[in-house]
Amino acid sequence: MAHATWLETNGLSPGMALSRGQRGQMRDKSVDYSCAADIAICLLQGKWRIQILCVMRGGPTRLGQLARLIPSASRKVLTENLRKLQCSGVIVRNDLSSHILHVEYDLAEPVKAATYELLDQLAKWGDAYEAAGAKHPKPEREKRISRS
């Protein structure tokens, strides 16, 4: 019923399709997280964010490197995810340009160790899930990214 009220107050009927901007207005901007895991999930949700962070374990990374290591992800999507991770403080953008554009991304120092721990725990959980023989659809595998 509240959804219909929002639609009506914005001059829409329940059967109308919403534009992308109107759908964005429906989202609660001041989310009250019920547990700390919600914060992590919110920051890391995104199709390629975990893979991006796994690549960054090897040190500072350029967009071209990410594109080569995660070929299924478009540069546009990688750039969007890098910007979102940067805005949230998970990674930092280092502009090393003198004459030629040279930008590297790296894990932010305050969260670097915790990010390594999180990736390790996710990897252990994934291994335990597979070892338990759980049935899940196998995603199209990229070149295996090292966990070290």
N, C-alpha and C positions, 0 to 999 in steps of 0.2 A: 504494500500500500504506500509506503514512503517513497518507493521508486516512482510510482505513478504521480505522486504529489510533486516530486522534483521535475518530472516531465511536464506536468501541467503548468508549473510556475515558470517554466522556460518556453512556453508556447508550443509544446510538442504533445502529440497523442501517443499512447502506449504502443501503437503499431508502427510508429515511424522509426526509421533507422537513425542512429546517432552519428554525427560526424566525429572525427578523431578528437577535435577540440572539445566537443560536448562530453565525450566519454572521459576525457581528462578532468573535466570539472567535477565528475561524480566521485573521483578518488578522494579519499580523506588525506589532506595534506599534513595533518598533525597526527600521525600514527602514534599510538601509545603502545609500545612494545611490551608484550606480556613476559617475555624472557629474553635473555641475552642472545640466544640462538637465533631469534627472529631478526635481530640486527644484522648478524652475520649473513643470514640467508638473504635479507634485503640487499645488502651490499654486493653479494656474490651472484645473485640471480642474473642470468643472462647467458645466452647460448655459448659464448666463448670465454667468459671471464676466468673460469677455473684453469682452462688451458693457457690463457695469457699469463696467469700467475705462475703456473708450472714452468713456462718458458723463462720467466724472469728470475727463477731460482738460480739460473746460470749467470746472473749478473745483468748489467744494463743491456737493454734490448732496443733495437730500432724497429720501426714499423715494417720495413722490408723483411727483416728477419722473421718477425711474427707471421707475415704473409707467406713466407716460404715454409715455415714449420707447421702452420695451420692452413693448408691450401684450400680447404672447404669454406673458410671464412673470407668474405669480401673485405677489401681494404676499408670500405665505408663502415662496415659493421665493426671491424677491429678499431678504427679510429673513434667511433662512437663509444665503444666500451672503454677504451683508454681514457677518453675524456671523463666518463662517468666515474671510473676508478680514481682518476686524478682529483676530481671535485670532492669525492668522499674521503680523500686523504690516504687511500691505500697505496697509491703509487705517486711518484714525483716525475715531472717532465723537466729534463735538463736540455736547454738550448745551447748547443756547443758551436753554433754557427759563427763563422768568420766571413767567408765569402759565399760558401755553399751551405744550403740548409742542412743542418746536422742536428737531429733531435734524438735523444735517448730517453727511455723510460726505465725506471727502476722502482723496486719496492721502497716505500717510505721507511726510514730508519725506526721510527717509534713502533711500527707494527711488523717489521721485517721478521723478527724471531717468532712472533705469534703466528704470522702467516705461514712460515715454514712448518710450525707445529700443526697448524690446521690442515695443511696439504698432506702432511704425513698421516694424520689421523683419518682423513678422508680416504687415502690410499689403503690404509689398514682395514677400514670398514669395507671398502670395495672388494679387497682380497677375501675377507671373511665371508662376504655375501656370495661371491663366486664359489668359494670352497664349500659353502653349505649346499651347493647345488641348486640354488634358487633360480627359477626360470625368469628370464628377463630378455627383452629384445636386444640383440647385440647391435650397438651403434656402428656405423661405418667407421672403421678405425683409421686414424691419422697415423703418421709416422710416430711410433711410441716415444713419448717424451720421458726422459730419464727422471726418476724420483730422487736422485742424489743431489 
